[in-house]
Amino acid sequence: MELDLQGNISKFTLPEIFQLIAAGRKSGTLGIQKDDSIVMIYFENGDITYGYGPRQTFHLGQLLKDRRKISAAQLEEAIQAQARTENTKRLGEILIAKGFIDRADLEAVIKDQVEFLLFSLLAWQEGSFKFYENQFPTEEEITVRLSVENVILEGLRRMDEMNLINEVLPDRDAIYTISASQGGRTRAVTLQAGEWNVMAMVDGHRSINELARTSPLGVEETLKRLALLKLAGIITQTERKPTASTKNIPTPELENMVNRLAGLFEEYLHQKSSSRLTTTRNITTTTIGDQVESR
């Protein structure tokens, strides 16, 4: 059964779209368009294997040159050779054939190239998308295998915006739990230490506010990590209500406590005032007595 997945990015965010494809372990091509920019993302069994954006600036040759794997002269020579083939041969193939790089160099830089493209997409807030199941526009000689969760986490780490937190976690009293893997799919997720610490606190009982207050990372940093974990599909909201231990004290009991504390406080003030008055009188009397005696 084919996955009917198409729509507008303003209604479905790209992290949500990626998660749907990953959860269904789908293979095919996700086409994304914004104005005149068109990007194609290839998936195999829910993992990202390649990404291509003709109008993107993350060019293979430039990345290799920036990494000092090739010189400017070698890049120019390879580009000219590619032009003579009317672009029928890929630049990476030409660079390997000329001995300028080896296959490992090419695989590493292609991985970075795809990641950079994906990270830039996560900032898109408008545009359209459509998933073509079991369809691949081209066959790539060099492919990668990227976990959707890792791509989302790393991409959103770079965005660091408080409004993102407010959009992702609008209800701070909501309770979250660790989400289950779907369809028998194994999730290979690389978390940073802070994300592991925050995820370990998500127990299906404490609210977002409680987690933020008790986390050693601080409120804002904890909220940011929780937002990342939610967008990556690692944690999910539950319908569970706060337990008795996490609820606020019932109103009647709270009023009784307040009244009792108020009474104790007034009694304390009264005793303090009486003690101060007695002390003042003793001092005055003594002073006057000394003055009388000195005359």
matplotlib code that plots the C-alpha trace (Angstrom):
import matplotlib.pyplot as plt

x = [0.0, 1.5, 1.9, -0.3, 1.8, 1.7, 0.7, 1.9, 4.9, 2.9, 0.5, 3.1, 6.6, 9.5, 10.5, 7.0, 7.1, 10.5, 9.2, 6.2, 8.4, 10.8, 8.0, 6.6, 10.0, 9.2, 11.5, 11.1, 11.7, 10.5, 10.2, 10.2, 9.6, 9.8, 9.5, 11.9, 14.0, 13.4, 15.0, 14.8, 15.5, 15.8, 14.8, 15.4, 13.5, 12.9, 16.6, 17.9, 20.3, 20.8, 19.7, 19.9, 19.2, 20.2, 20.0, 21.7, 25.3, 26.8, 28.8, 30.9, 34.0, 33.9, 33.6, 36.6, 38.6, 37.6, 38.8, 42.0, 41.5, 42.0, 43.6, 41.9, 43.8, 42.7, 39.1, 39.2, 40.8, 38.0, 35.3, 36.7, 36.9, 33.2, 32.2, 33.9, 31.6, 28.6, 28.1, 27.4, 30.0, 29.8, 32.5, 33.4, 34.0, 36.3, 38.3, 38.8, 39.8, 42.4, 43.7, 43.0, 40.9, 40.0, 36.6, 36.7, 37.2, 34.3, 31.9, 32.8, 32.2, 29.0, 27.7, 28.5, 26.9, 23.7, 23.6, 24.2, 21.3, 19.0, 19.9, 19.0, 15.6, 14.6, 14.4, 11.8, 8.4, 6.6, 6.5, 5.0, 6.0, 5.1, 6.4, 6.8, 6.9, 9.4, 10.4, 14.0, 14.7, 18.4, 20.7, 23.4, 26.7, 27.6, 24.9, 24.8, 22.6, 21.4, 19.0, 16.1, 16.2, 19.9, 19.3, 16.4, 18.3, 21.5, 19.6, 17.5, 20.5, 21.8, 18.5, 18.5, 15.4, 13.1, 10.0, 10.7, 10.4, 7.1, 5.7, 6.8, 5.9, 2.9, 1.5, 4.1, 1.7, 1.7, 3.3, 5.6, 7.0, 9.5, 8.0, 8.0, 9.7, 7.2, 7.0, 9.9, 12.2, 15.5, 16.3, 20.0, 20.0, 23.1, 22.3, 24.5, 25.1, 22.6, 19.9, 20.5, 20.2, 16.9, 15.5, 16.3, 14.0, 11.0, 9.1, 5.4, 4.5, 6.2, 5.0, 7.3, 7.4, 8.4, 11.2, 12.5, 12.5, 14.3, 16.8, 20.4, 20.7, 18.4, 14.9, 15.7, 18.3, 16.0, 13.1, 15.2, 16.4, 12.8, 11.7, 14.4, 13.5, 9.8, 10.5, 12.8, 9.9, 11.9, 9.4, 5.6, 2.8, 0.6, -3.0, -2.0, -2.8, -0.5, -0.4, -1.3, 2.3, 2.7, -0.6, -0.9, -2.3, -6.1, -7.6, -9.3, -6.1, -4.0, -6.4, -6.2, -2.4, -2.2, -4.6, -2.6, 0.7, -0.9, -2.0, 1.4, 3.0, 0.7, 1.4, 5.1, 4.8, 2.8, 5.3, 8.2, 6.4, 5.7, 9.3, 10.6, 8.3, 9.4, 13.0, 12.5, 10.8, 13.6, 16.2, 14.3, 13.7, 17.4, 18.6, 16.3, 17.2, 20.9, 20.2, 18.3, 21.1, 23.7, 22.2]
y = [0.0, 3.3, 6.2, 9.2, 11.9, 15.4, 18.8, 22.2, 22.7, 25.3, 22.5, 19.7, 20.6, 18.8, 17.0, 15.6, 14.5, 12.9, 11.0, 9.7, 8.3, 6.8, 5.3, 3.6, 2.4, 3.7, 3.8, 6.5, 10.1, 13.2, 16.2, 19.6, 22.9, 26.5, 29.2, 28.1, 25.9, 22.1, 19.5, 15.7, 13.5, 9.8, 7.2, 3.5, 1.6, 4.9, 6.1, 9.0, 7.8, 10.9, 14.5, 16.7, 20.4, 21.9, 25.4, 24.7, 26.0, 23.0, 21.8, 18.7, 20.2, 23.2, 21.0, 18.9, 22.0, 23.5, 20.3, 20.6, 17.2, 18.8, 22.0, 24.8, 23.7, 20.1, 21.2, 23.3, 20.5, 18.1, 20.6, 21.1, 17.4, 17.1, 19.8, 17.9, 14.9, 17.3, 16.5, 12.9, 11.9, 12.8, 15.1, 12.6, 9.9, 12.2, 13.2, 9.5, 8.5, 11.2, 10.1, 13.4, 11.7, 8.1, 6.7, 7.2, 10.9, 11.1, 9.2, 11.4, 14.6, 13.4, 12.6, 16.2, 17.5, 15.7, 16.7, 20.4, 20.3, 18.6, 21.1, 24.0, 22.5, 22.3, 26.1, 26.2, 27.3, 27.4, 25.4, 22.2, 18.5, 15.2, 11.7, 9.3, 5.8, 3.4, 6.0, 7.2, 9.9, 8.9, 6.1, 7.5, 5.6, 6.9, 6.9, 7.5, 6.1, 8.8, 8.3, 10.7, 11.3, 12.3, 14.6, 16.4, 16.6, 18.0, 20.4, 21.8, 22.1, 24.7, 26.7, 27.6, 29.7, 30.2, 30.6, 27.0, 25.8, 27.7, 26.2, 22.6, 22.7, 25.0, 23.2, 23.1, 21.0, 18.2, 14.9, 13.0, 9.5, 7.7, 6.8, 3.2, 2.2, 1.6, -1.3, -3.1, -0.4, 0.0, 3.7, 4.5, 7.8, 9.7, 11.9, 14.4, 14.0, 16.7, 15.1, 11.7, 13.3, 15.0, 11.9, 9.9, 12.2, 11.7, 9.1, 9.5, 11.1, 14.5, 17.5, 19.6, 22.3, 19.8, 18.4, 21.9, 22.9, 19.8, 19.5, 20.4, 22.0, 24.9, 25.7, 27.1, 24.5, 21.7, 23.0, 23.2, 19.6, 18.4, 20.2, 18.5, 15.1, 15.7, 16.9, 13.9, 11.6, 10.2, 11.4, 11.7, 13.3, 11.0, 11.5, 10.7, 13.3, 14.4, 12.0, 13.0, 13.6, 16.0, 17.9, 21.2, 21.0, 21.1, 24.5, 23.9, 22.4, 25.2, 27.8, 26.1, 26.1, 29.7, 30.7, 28.7, 30.3, 33.7, 33.1, 31.9, 34.9, 37.3, 35.6, 35.8, 39.5, 40.1, 38.4, 40.2, 43.5, 42.8, 41.8, 44.9, 47.1, 45.5, 45.9, 49.5, 50.2, 48.6, 50.5, 53.8, 53.2, 52.3, 55.4, 57.6, 55.9, 56.5, 60.1, 60.5, 58.9, 61.0, 64.2]
z = [0.0, -1.1, 1.4, 0.3, 1.8, 0.3, 1.5, 2.7, 5.1, 7.0, 8.1, 8.5, 9.5, 7.8, 11.0, 11.2, 7.5, 8.0, 11.1, 9.2, 6.4, 9.0, 11.1, 8.1, 6.9, 3.5, 0.5, -2.2, -2.9, -1.0, -3.2, -1.5, -3.3, -2.0, -4.6, -7.4, -5.1, -5.5, -3.3, -3.6, -0.5, -1.0, 1.6, 2.0, 4.7, 6.6, 6.5, 4.4, 1.7, -0.4, -0.9, -4.0, -4.3, -7.7, -6.3, -3.1, -2.5, -0.8, -3.8, -3.7, -5.2, -2.9, 0.2, -0.9, -1.5, 1.9, 3.5, 1.6, 0.0, -3.4, -4.6, -6.6, -9.7, -9.3, -8.9, -12.0, -14.0, -12.9, -13.7, -17.2, -17.7, -16.6, -19.0, -21.9, -21.1, -21.1, -17.4, -18.1, -15.5, -11.9, -10.5, -7.7, -10.3, -12.2, -9.1, -8.1, -11.7, -11.7, -8.4, -6.6, -3.9, -2.8, -2.2, 1.5, 1.0, -1.4, 1.0, 3.9, 2.0, 0.4, 3.9, 5.0, 1.8, 2.4, 6.1, 5.3, 2.8, 5.3, 8.1, 5.8, 5.0, 8.7, 8.8, 5.9, 7.2, 3.9, 0.7, -0.6, -0.4, -2.0, -1.3, -4.3, -2.8, -4.4, -7.0, -7.4, -10.1, -10.4, -9.2, -7.0, -7.1, -3.6, -1.0, 2.7, 5.5, 7.9, 10.9, 10.6, 14.4, 14.2, 11.3, 13.1, 16.4, 14.9, 12.6, 15.4, 17.7, 15.3, 15.3, 19.1, 19.1, 22.1, 19.9, 18.6, 22.2, 22.6, 19.4, 20.2, 23.9, 24.2, 27.2, 30.0, 32.2, 29.7, 30.6, 28.2, 28.0, 25.8, 22.5, 21.3, 18.1, 15.3, 12.9, 14.4, 13.2, 15.1, 15.8, 15.7, 17.6, 18.8, 21.8, 23.5, 27.2, 28.1, 26.0, 27.6, 31.1, 30.2, 28.4, 31.6, 33.6, 31.3, 33.2, 32.1, 35.5, 35.7, 33.7, 31.5, 34.1, 36.8, 34.6, 33.8, 37.5, 38.7, 35.9, 36.7, 33.2, 34.1, 32.8, 29.3, 28.4, 29.6, 27.6, 24.5, 24.9, 25.5, 22.4, 20.3, 21.7, 20.9, 17.3, 16.8, 17.9, 20.8, 23.4, 23.0, 25.0, 27.1, 28.3, 31.8, 34.5, 37.2, 40.2, 43.7, 44.6, 41.7, 42.0, 43.8, 47.4, 47.3, 47.9, 51.3, 52.7, 51.3, 52.9, 56.3, 56.1, 55.1, 57.9, 60.4, 59.3, 59.4, 63.0, 64.0, 62.3, 64.2, 67.4, 66.7, 66.0, 69.1, 71.3, 69.6, 70.1, 73.8, 74.4, 72.7, 74.8, 78.0, 77.1, 76.2, 79.5, 81.5, 79.7, 80.2, 83.8, 84.4, 82.6, 84.5, 87.8, 87.0, 86.2, 89.5, 91.4, 89.8, 90.9]

ax = plt.figure().add_subplot(projection="3d")
ax.plot(x, y, z, "-o")
ax.set_aspect("equal")
plt.show()
